C-alpha cells in the first residue's frame, strides 16, 4: 500500500510540473509587442504652450511696517485683545519660559499675552497692543526706559499681526 501511495504521489508531481508551462514566454511576447509599437510610433516632443498667470490686483492695507516684524500669531495665553501692533518683550521656544515671563510681567502690572508663531515655533510674550504703529513704538520705548538694567527688555520689538 505504501508503494502504491508513493507511486501515486510521484505521478501527481510529474503531471503537476509538466502541465504548467512557464509564463515567461507570455511576458516576453508582451514586451516584444510593446517594443514594436514604441518603435513604430514616431516620438515627437511637442512644445508645451504656457499661459502666464496674472494675479488679480489686491488693494493693500495702508500700514507702516518699517522696523516692524510681520508674523501670523495666535493667542495661547491671556486675553485675545491683540490689535495690529504689539510690543514683544520676549520670545521663547519653550512655552514654560514664556509663561514665566508672563507671570512676572503680570506681577508688574501688565496684562501680558502669549502668542504663538507656528511658522517659527516661537512663543511671543506681548506686553501691550495698539491699533497704530506710533502708539506701539511709544509704548515700546517707554517699556525699555522703565527697565534700563534688564538687557533682555532692551531688545523689545514691534510685531505687526498678520491674519
Order of alpha helices (4+ residues) and beta strands (2+ residues): alpha-alpha-beta-beta-beta-alpha-beta-beta-alpha-beta
